[in-house]
C-alpha cells in the first residue's frame, strides 16, 4: 500500500474538479481574458447549444463586427475549452433581457407604499391587543382612504370615489368597467 502526500491528493482533486467543470462555466470565467476587456464590455455569453456559442451584444454593429471575427475567436476559445466549439452566433436579441435578469428587484420601503399611513402599529403577542391593534389599524386606514377620496369624483353607477382618468376612459370606475367587460363575453 502506497501513501500519497497531501499535495498529490489535492492536485488530483483539483484536476478532477477542472475536468468536471461545465464548458459554459469555464467559458464565462475566461471570456474577458480571451476576447479582451473592450469586447467583453459589449458582449455577454448566453449559452452553448450543440457546440455553438450564443452571445448577446450591446448593438447590431458589435454583432456584425464580431461575426467577421468569429473564426479568430473560435481558435482562441477552443484552446481553453475542453470540448471545441463549432461556431459563434452574435445577436442583440437578449442583451437587455439578460441584463434585466441580473439586477436584483428593488425593495420598496414601507413609507413609500401607497397604503402607508405614517403610524407604526404596536405589535403585541397576546390575542386581545393584536385584535385591537388590527382593528385600530383598519380604522386608521379607512379614515385615511376616506380623506384621500374626498376630492375624487363619484362613479355614476356605484357612487364610489373614482380617479378622473378612469371616468374619462370608461365613463365609470374600473370595477364597474370590468363588470361591463365580463358581461360582454
Secondary structure, 3 states (H helix, E strand, C coil): CCCCCHHHHHHHHHHHHHHHCCHHHHHHHHHHHHHCHHHHHCEEEEEEECCEEEEEECCHHHHHHHHHCHHHHHHHHHHHCCCCCCEEEEECCCHHHHHHHHCCCCCCCHHHCCCCCCCCCCCCCCHHHHHHHHHHHHHHHHHHHHHHHCCCEECCCCCCEECHHHHHHHCCCHHHHHHHHHHHC
